[in-house]
């Protein structure tokens, strides 16, 4: 998905990549509960932790990108 965002500026492809990623996450989360492997609260907590980790990683990448660009100037 990251490669799709880097290599295309067309919004329909970006939205399609995001929709596919969200669908995979949703289907895996649903399958965990449906198969009785995890409780719904476990799945919700895992998704929230994943979103938090994604936010931390994206913030760090943005910070690194900005600091690298300011060092070049």
N, C-alpha and C positions, 0 to 999 in steps of 0.2 A: 504494500500500500504506500509506503514511504516513497518508493521509486516512482509510482504513478504521480504523486504530488510533486516530485522534483522535476520530472521530465515532461509534464504537460501543463499547459496553462488553460486548457479548456475545462470549464466548470462541469459540463455533463460527465466527463470521465472521472473527475475528482469526486463528484457526488456518488457515482456508481461504485467507485472503490470504497468510499466510506460506508455506503449501504451494504456492500458485500461483507466488509469487516464486522459491522454491527450485527448482521444476520448470522455470521458464524459464531460470534460471541453469544448471541441470544440462543441459538440452537444448542450449543454446547451446555450453556447454563440450564436450559430446559431439560436436556437429556440427563443431566446429573440428578435432577430432582425426579424426573419420570422413572428412571431406573432404580431409584431408591438408594443411590450411593451417598447422597448428601441431603441434609435438611435444607429447606428454602432459605433459612437465615444464613446458613453457611455460604450458599451461592450468592446471596445479596452482599454479604460481607466481602467475598472474594472479588466481586465486580467493583464494589466501591474502592477496595484497596488497589485494584488494577487501574481505575480511573485516577486515583490519587498519585500513583506511581507514574502514570503517563504524564500527568501535569508537572510533576517534579522533573522528569526527564526532558520534556519540551521546554520548560523554563530554563533548565541548565543549558540546553542546546542553543536557545535564543540568546542567553547571556554570553556564551562562548562566541557565537557568531558576531554579536555586537562588539565584544571586546577585540576580536580579531580584526574587524573592519576599522575600529578606531585606532588600532595600532598601526595599520597600513597608512593612514592619513598622516 
